[in-house]
Amino acid sequence: MPSKSLRSRSASSSPSKKRRHSTGAPSSPLSFASSSSLFPPYPSGPSDSPSNPFGRTRTWNLLQALPPPTSFSQHLPLRFQYVKRGVPREELQGIYRVVQVPQSYTLVHLKSLIGFLFGGAYGQVPPDDDEGDAHVFEAKKSVAVYGASFRPGQIMYGDTWAYSSSALDPYLYYPDWETEDDTLDTKAKEDDERQWTAEEDMTVAHVWPDGGDTSRGIVYKHASNLQIHITINTTPIQSRRGKGNLPHVFSACGLVYLNDPVEEDNLEEEDRTAQLDPENWNEPEHTFAEYYGETAVLPLAFSGYGDKENSENSMAVPELSFSSSPLRPSSSFSSSPSQATPSSSGRSTTHISVFRSSPGNGFPKYTPAPRASQRKRIRHLQHRIGTLTRGLHAEEERAAKAKAKPKPYDRPKKKKRVVDSEERGRRAGSEEI
């Protein structure tokens, strides 16, 4: 980040937009119409339908940019509180940002926004996440926040109902599963009872389903000693009309950086008490959109699928895996499918021979086997489901035994007979006779 970019950011400092490659399948037809109509260029590996709402392709495409614009009335005013262990507060309010955020933002967008608000630099490559010191989101309910006179905006305690991390999620992005070793040790992972949710699946609306609910919040653990507490802002802010898909900063205090800057970055020195101008983030208008496109680290990456021998003739298919480097434009598709010409194949060649001679233009002969990492994830999920199923069966058996156990027999008590005065007189008269 340039030295003057934070307090007086100019339009020239914003990076130029990069043209992204299309993620669609190549549509170059065969050289003669008869075979192109009968044998469309199917990829040699399985692919996903772009219209599938649960597909990886649709999710990956949605994360390439910000979500569609929505009314400002559907945006939430959030307070991002910078909390670093071992560093005392020099001001009562501490280091914070008050930002209006669309509820359609996923945690992927929110993670990029945190870097944008707290010292994110254009083109800066985030450090590789390792298991010991990786980021994680904790969605909390029943939150208690410190009072306005002591550590405002900092969460004191709360019940964590969901975890999300593109580096630690054992069901989606566990990095050790990307090796070709087919062995799998699930005993240590089965003890993890935490509820994991993918970053691209959880939105701001999921964390705050009732809108401005102050009893809910997020703790973003960037490092072992650094956290960002995200809560509903309770201070007065200016109302806005219209719609959009960009965050809007209302107030900010403290110039800090999420990661320790190096000399080559040429960044400003930290000033933990500086009152910052919100226009540093709001102007130019599409600054965050450009920042997101340049530095976002997406959990979904494109790579070849299926047989390596047919990878040159097949379309790149999205794969669910962990990525620790910024988004790069996907590698361009290989040359168009092999084209049959009258001089090469001859008019007498049947359609079947053309089909078999062009593996990239027809269906694959064999269904590609899943990769080792996919097998490990499936086996881990099977172990996990089996453990939960056994636990449910054990609870049902205990409940059935408790219901079938006979209760101790209680002898019915004799009812006391109520004797009135007239009956007592008759009894007394009969005794005298």
Number of C-alpha atoms within 10 A of each C-alpha: 18 13 13 13 18 19 16 13 19 13 13 9 14 17 14 10 11 11 7 11 12 13 20 12 15 17 11 14 18 20 13 12 10 10 19 16 11 11 19 18 26 21 24 25 23 16 17 13 11 16 9 11 10 11 14 20 22 16 17 21 14 13 21 14 14 19 17 13 13 16 13 19 13 15 25 21 23 21 27 27 24 23 22 16 9 8 8 9 14 11 13 12 18 22 26 25 24 25 24 23 22 29 21 20 25 21 20 22 22 17 20 19 21 18 19 20 22 21 20 21 20 19 14 12 16 17 10 11 18 12 10 9 15 17 21 21 23 21 23 21 20 14 18 16 21 13 12 13 8 12 18 16 27 26 23 12 13 19 14 19 13 18 22 23 25 29 23 22 20 19 16 22 22 19 19 12 21 16 12 11 11 11 11 14 9 14 11 7 13 16 9 11 8 12 11 19 18 19 22 21 13 19 19 21 17 14 20 22 12 10 17 16 15 17 15 25 28 25 22 24 19 18 17 12 12 17 22 26 23 23 27 23 19 14 9 7 13 5 7 11 8 9 15 16 20 23 21 22 21 19 16 23 22 21 21 21 18 20 15 8 17 8 7 6 13 12 18 18 11 13 12 16 17 14 14 16 16 19 17 18 24 17 15 15 14 15 19 22 16 19 22 23 23 21 22 25 24 23 24 23 18 17 16 16 23 21 16 10 8 17 18 17 23 29 26 25 22 22 17 17 21 22 18 16 16 16 19 16 13 14 12 11 17 13 11 17 22 17 17 17 12 11 7 9 14 10 10 7 11 11 14 10 10 17 17 14 14 17 20 24 26 18 19 18 9 10 12 13 12 11 14 16 23 17 16 25 19 13 14 20 16 12 16 19 13 12 13 13 12 11 12 12 12 12 12 12 12 12 11 11 11 10 10 9 8 8 7 6 6 6 6 6 6 6 6 6 6 6 8 8 9 9 10 10 11 10 11 11 10 8 8 6 5
